[in-house]
Amino acid sequence: MNVLVPVFRSLSPPGRGARLSILMFHRVLAAPDPLFPDVPHAARFGEMLRWVKSWFNVLPLDEAVRHLASETLPDRAAAITFDDGYADNYTIVLPLLREHGLTATFFIATGFIDGGRMWNDTIIEAVRGCPRPVLELGAIDMGRHELAEPRDRMRAIEALLARTKYLPASQRAALSERIAAIAGVQPPLNLMLSSHEIRELRRAGMQIGAHTISHPILTLLSRDEAWREIEGSKKRLEELLGSRVSLFAYPNGRLGDDYRSEHASLVREIGFEAAVATDPGAAGAGADLMQLPRFTPWDRNRLRFGARLLGNLVRSRRLAA
């Protein structure tokens, strides 16, 4: 028997004592990216799926949520989720999930379907593709960035994303396009899922959830603006799929910084059955279904990867004690 299975079972037994570990990802690349060494590529993600499948009972998220609410989760319950709606979720992730007989939930920011591009990717691709050794952004008060080495480009991307993330959505998008123009780069228009690919994910047995329209920081919006973003993404996906969308993910997803309890109330009022955040943890009996925690293990070594997941369960149980 896998030596970690009894340990996971002791931390997440069936029934009332169970814990739901929801794993969160964004992209899986075809090959390693020197600018983002922690983003999994296909071979590495396939290995991660093998580990998770050997340790957990992986459930569709909506099914897992219903079991959580009724205190009937199996032991070692887990669900897999992806945020934003990248095209590689269809081209790379879906075949790997099928190979391992697993399902996942894909949370889609609907404003970027069919050729859109997220602001952060505009910045990333601008820095990646800039042909010059220095990116001078003083004209827009965004500093001067060395780009001679891959590590310089990594630092530039990190700094620019940090300075841009909490701007209003329209200002954020306009500034990222200005950075790309100064860099002399036209970022690609095929990074995100198409309507056809979203339908195909659903036909393949995957779940589709809403993730707002423009991926704003909800704490920066008025109540009416937040309502439009949340409800609008739900309606767009329901029209696209011809079926109800019952799951939601908060953009960025940290309680306090990115969303507040009133946004969880909005999500419930709009008609979602459950919503996920990005605060770490594993949900137990009595958890708020509109604020379910998620966790991303990142270790490349199997035992360290497993230990990271065990630590997340241990921390969750201590916080609930």
C-alpha positions as CSV (number, residue, x, y, z in Angstrom):
1,M,0.0,0.0,0.0
2,N,1.1,3.6,-0.6
3,V,2.7,4.6,2.7
4,L,1.1,8.0,2.7
5,V,-2.5,6.8,2.2
6,P,-3.1,5.8,5.9
7,V,-1.7,9.2,7.0
8,F,-4.1,11.1,4.6
9,R,-6.9,8.9,5.8
10,S,-6.2,9.7,9.4
11,L,-6.3,13.4,8.7
12,S,-9.4,13.1,6.4
13,P,-11.5,10.1,7.4
14,P,-15.0,9.6,5.8
15,G,-18.1,11.4,7.0
16,R,-18.1,14.2,9.5
17,G,-14.4,14.2,10.1
18,A,-13.6,14.5,6.4
19,R,-11.7,17.4,4.8
20,L,-12.0,18.5,1.2
21,S,-8.7,19.4,-0.4
22,I,-9.3,21.6,-3.4
23,L,-6.2,21.9,-5.6
24,M,-5.8,25.1,-7.7
25,F,-3.9,25.6,-10.9
26,H,-3.9,28.1,-13.8
27,R,-1.8,26.9,-16.7
28,V,0.1,23.8,-17.8
29,L,2.7,24.5,-20.5
30,A,3.9,22.3,-23.3
31,A,7.5,22.7,-22.1
32,P,9.3,24.3,-19.2
33,D,9.3,28.1,-19.3
34,P,12.6,29.7,-18.1
35,L,10.6,32.8,-17.0
36,F,8.2,30.8,-14.9
37,P,10.0,27.7,-13.6
38,D,7.2,26.9,-11.1
39,V,4.5,26.7,-13.7
40,P,4.0,23.0,-14.4
41,H,4.7,21.7,-17.9
42,A,2.9,18.6,-19.4
43,A,5.3,15.9,-18.1
44,R,5.4,17.4,-14.6
45,F,1.7,17.8,-14.4
46,G,1.1,14.3,-15.5
47,E,3.4,13.2,-12.6
48,M,1.4,15.3,-10.2
49,L,-1.8,13.8,-11.3
50,R,-0.4,10.3,-10.7
51,W,0.5,11.3,-7.2
52,V,-2.8,12.9,-6.4
53,K,-4.7,10.0,-7.8
54,S,-2.7,7.5,-5.7
55,W,-3.4,9.4,-2.4
56,F,-6.9,11.0,-2.8
57,N,-10.4,10.2,-3.9
58,V,-10.7,12.9,-6.6
59,L,-14.3,14.0,-7.1
60,P,-16.0,16.6,-9.4
61,L,-16.2,19.8,-7.4
62,D,-20.0,20.1,-7.3
63,E,-20.4,16.5,-6.1
64,A,-17.7,17.1,-3.5
65,V,-19.5,20.2,-2.3
66,R,-22.8,18.3,-1.9
67,H,-21.1,15.6,0.1
68,L,-19.3,18.2,2.3
69,A,-22.6,19.9,3.0
70,S,-24.3,16.6,4.0
71,E,-21.2,15.3,5.9
72,T,-20.9,12.3,3.6
73,L,-17.5,12.9,2.0
74,P,-15.3,9.8,1.4
75,D,-12.0,9.6,3.1
76,R,-9.1,11.6,1.4
77,A,-11.6,13.7,-0.7
78,A,-10.1,16.1,-3.2
79,A,-11.1,18.2,-6.3
80,I,-9.0,19.8,-9.0
81,T,-9.6,23.3,-10.3
82,F,-8.2,25.7,-12.9
83,D,-8.7,29.4,-13.0
84,D,-9.0,32.1,-15.8
85,G,-9.6,29.9,-18.8
86,Y,-6.3,29.4,-20.6
87,A,-6.3,27.6,-24.0
88,D,-3.7,25.1,-22.6
89,N,-6.4,23.8,-20.3
90,Y,-8.0,22.3,-23.3
91,T,-5.0,21.4,-25.5
92,I,-2.7,20.0,-22.7
93,V,-4.7,19.6,-19.4
94,L,-7.8,17.8,-20.8
95,P,-5.8,14.9,-22.5
96,L,-3.8,14.4,-19.3
97,L,-7.0,14.3,-17.2
98,R,-8.5,11.8,-19.5
99,E,-5.4,9.7,-19.4
100,H,-5.6,9.4,-15.6
101,G,-9.4,9.2,-15.5
102,L,-9.8,12.4,-13.5
103,T,-12.1,15.4,-13.7
104,A,-11.5,19.1,-13.0
105,T,-13.5,22.3,-12.8
106,F,-12.4,25.2,-15.1
107,F,-13.3,28.7,-13.9
108,I,-13.6,31.1,-16.9
109,A,-13.2,34.8,-17.0
110,T,-15.7,35.3,-19.8
111,G,-14.4,38.7,-21.1
112,F,-11.4,36.9,-22.6
113,I,-13.1,34.1,-24.5
114,D,-12.5,33.9,-28.2
115,G,-9.3,35.9,-28.6
116,G,-9.2,38.1,-25.6
117,R,-6.1,38.5,-23.4
118,M,-5.7,39.1,-19.7
119,W,-3.8,42.2,-18.6
120,N,-1.1,40.2,-16.8
121,D,-0.3,38.2,-20.0
122,T,0.0,41.4,-22.0
123,I,2.7,42.5,-19.6
124,I,4.4,39.1,-19.4
125,E,4.5,38.7,-23.2
126,A,5.7,42.3,-23.6
127,V,8.7,41.7,-21.3
128,R,9.3,38.3,-22.8
129,G,9.3,39.6,-26.4
130,C,11.0,42.9,-25.9
131,P,14.1,42.9,-28.2
132,R,16.0,45.5,-26.2
133,P,18.3,44.8,-23.2
134,V,16.5,47.6,-21.3
135,L,12.8,48.4,-21.1
136,E,12.5,52.1,-20.3
137,L,9.0,52.9,-18.9
138,G,9.7,56.2,-17.3
139,A,7.3,58.0,-19.6
140,I,4.4,56.1,-17.9
141,D,6.0,56.2,-14.4
142,M,6.7,52.4,-14.4
143,G,10.5,52.5,-14.1
144,R,13.5,51.2,-16.0
145,H,13.9,47.5,-16.3
146,E,17.0,45.5,-17.2
147,L,16.3,42.6,-19.6
148,A,19.7,41.2,-20.5
149,E,19.2,37.9,-18.7
150,P,16.2,35.7,-18.1
151,R,16.4,36.4,-14.4
152,D,16.2,40.2,-15.2
153,R,13.1,39.6,-17.2
154,M,11.6,37.6,-14.3
155,R,12.2,40.5,-11.9
156,A,10.8,43.0,-14.4
157,I,7.6,40.9,-14.8
158,E,7.2,40.6,-11.1
159,A,7.7,44.3,-10.4
160,L,5.3,45.4,-13.2
161,L,2.6,42.9,-12.2
162,A,2.8,44.0,-8.6
163,R,2.5,47.7,-9.5
164,T,-0.5,47.1,-11.8
165,K,-2.6,44.4,-10.1
166,Y,-4.6,46.6,-7.8
167,L,-5.5,49.3,-10.3
168,P,-9.1,49.6,-11.6
169,A,-9.6,47.1,-14.4
170,S,-9.9,49.6,-17.2
171,Q,-6.8,51.4,-16.1
172,R,-4.9,48.1,-15.6
173,A,-5.8,47.0,-19.1
174,A,-4.8,50.3,-20.8
175,L,-1.5,50.5,-18.9
176,S,-0.6,46.9,-19.9
177,E,-1.2,47.7,-23.5
178,R,0.9,50.8,-23.2
179,I,3.8,48.7,-21.8
180,A,3.5,46.3,-24.8
181,A,3.5,49.2,-27.2
182,I,6.6,50.7,-25.7
183,A,8.3,47.3,-25.7
184,G,7.5,47.0,-29.4
185,V,5.6,43.7,-28.9
186,Q,2.2,42.6,-30.2
187,P,1.2,39.9,-27.6
188,P,-0.6,36.8,-28.9
189,L,-4.3,36.5,-29.2
190,N,-4.6,32.7,-28.7
191,L,-3.8,32.4,-25.0
192,M,-7.4,31.9,-23.8
193,L,-10.1,29.3,-24.5
194,S,-12.5,29.6,-27.3
195,S,-16.2,29.1,-27.0
196,H,-15.8,25.8,-28.9
197,E,-13.1,24.6,-26.5
198,I,-15.2,25.4,-23.5
199,R,-18.1,23.4,-24.9
200,E,-15.7,20.5,-25.6
201,L,-14.4,20.6,-22.1
202,R,-18.0,20.3,-20.8
203,R,-18.8,17.5,-23.3
204,A,-15.7,15.6,-22.0
205,G,-17.2,15.6,-18.5
206,M,-15.4,18.5,-17.1
207,Q,-17.1,21.2,-15.0
208,I,-17.3,24.9,-16.0
209,G,-17.5,27.6,-13.4
210,A,-17.7,31.4,-13.5
211,H,-14.8,33.7,-12.7
212,T,-16.3,37.2,-13.4
213,I,-16.1,39.0,-16.8
214,S,-12.9,41.0,-16.6
215,H,-11.2,39.4,-13.6
216,P,-11.4,42.6,-11.4
217,I,-10.4,43.0,-7.8
218,L,-13.8,42.9,-6.3
219,T,-12.9,45.1,-3.3
220,L,-12.3,48.0,-5.8
221,L,-15.8,47.8,-7.2
222,S,-19.1,49.2,-6.1
223,R,-21.8,46.6,-5.2
224,D,-23.6,47.1,-8.6
225,E,-20.3,46.7,-10.5
226,A,-19.5,43.5,-8.6
227,W,-23.0,42.2,-9.3
228,R,-22.6,42.8,-13.0
229,E,-19.2,41.1,-13.1
230,I,-20.3,38.1,-11.2
231,E,-23.8,37.6,-12.7
232,G,-22.6,38.5,-16.2
233,S,-20.0,35.7,-16.3
234,K,-22.6,33.3,-15.0
235,K,-25.2,34.2,-17.7
236,R,-22.6,34.2,-20.5
237,L,-21.5,30.7,-19.7
238,E,-25.0,29.4,-19.2
239,E,-25.9,30.8,-22.7
240,L,-22.7,29.2,-24.1
241,L,-23.3,25.8,-22.5
242,G,-27.1,25.6,-22.4
243,S,-27.0,24.5,-18.8
244,R,-26.8,25.9,-15.3
245,V,-23.4,27.1,-13.9
246,S,-23.4,26.6,-10.2
247,L,-19.7,27.2,-9.2
248,F,-17.8,30.5,-8.8
249,A,-14.2,31.5,-8.1
250,Y,-13.2,34.9,-6.7
251,P,-10.5,36.7,-8.9
252,N,-7.2,36.7,-7.1
253,G,-9.2,35.2,-4.3
254,R,-7.8,36.4,-1.0
255,L,-10.3,37.3,1.7
256,G,-9.9,41.0,2.7
257,D,-7.5,42.0,-0.1
258,D,-9.5,40.7,-3.1
259,Y,-13.0,40.1,-1.9
260,R,-15.0,40.6,1.3
261,S,-17.8,38.7,3.1
262,E,-20.4,40.9,1.3
263,H,-19.2,39.5,-2.0
264,A,-19.8,36.0,-0.7
265,S,-23.3,37.1,0.0
266,L,-23.7,38.4,-3.6
267,V,-22.5,35.1,-5.0
268,R,-25.1,33.3,-2.9
269,E,-27.8,35.8,-3.9
270,I,-27.0,35.4,-7.6
271,G,-27.6,31.7,-7.3
272,F,-24.3,29.9,-7.1
273,E,-24.1,26.7,-4.9
274,A,-20.5,27.1,-3.9
275,A,-17.5,29.5,-4.4
276,V,-13.8,29.0,-4.0
277,A,-11.1,31.4,-2.8
278,T,-7.3,31.2,-2.8
279,D,-6.7,31.2,0.9
280,P,-5.0,27.9,1.8
281,G,-6.7,25.1,3.8
282,A,-9.0,22.2,3.4
283,A,-12.8,22.5,4.1
284,G,-14.4,20.5,6.8
285,A,-17.9,20.0,8.2
286,G,-19.7,23.4,8.6
287,A,-17.5,25.2,6.2
288,D,-18.9,28.2,4.4
289,L,-19.7,26.9,0.9
290,M,-19.3,30.4,-0.5
291,Q,-15.7,30.7,0.7
292,L,-14.0,27.3,0.2
293,P,-10.2,27.3,0.6
294,R,-7.8,26.0,-2.0
295,F,-4.2,25.0,-2.1
296,T,-1.4,24.6,-4.7
297,P,1.4,22.2,-3.8
298,W,4.5,23.0,-5.9
299,D,7.3,20.6,-4.9
300,R,8.9,18.6,-7.7
301,N,9.8,15.7,-5.4
302,R,7.0,13.2,-4.7
303,L,7.5,13.0,-0.9
304,R,7.8,16.7,-0.5
305,F,4.8,17.2,-2.7
306,G,2.9,14.8,-0.4
307,A,4.2,16.4,2.7
308,R,3.0,19.8,1.5
309,L,-0.5,18.4,1.1
310,L,-0.3,16.7,4.5
311,G,0.8,20.0,6.0
312,N,-2.2,21.8,4.5
313,L,-4.6,19.2,6.1
314,V,-2.8,19.4,9.4
315,R,-3.0,23.2,9.4
316,S,-6.7,23.1,8.6
317,R,-7.5,20.7,11.4
318,R,-5.6,22.8,13.9
319,L,-7.4,26.0,12.9
320,A,-10.8,24.2,13.3
321,A,-9.9,22.8,16.7
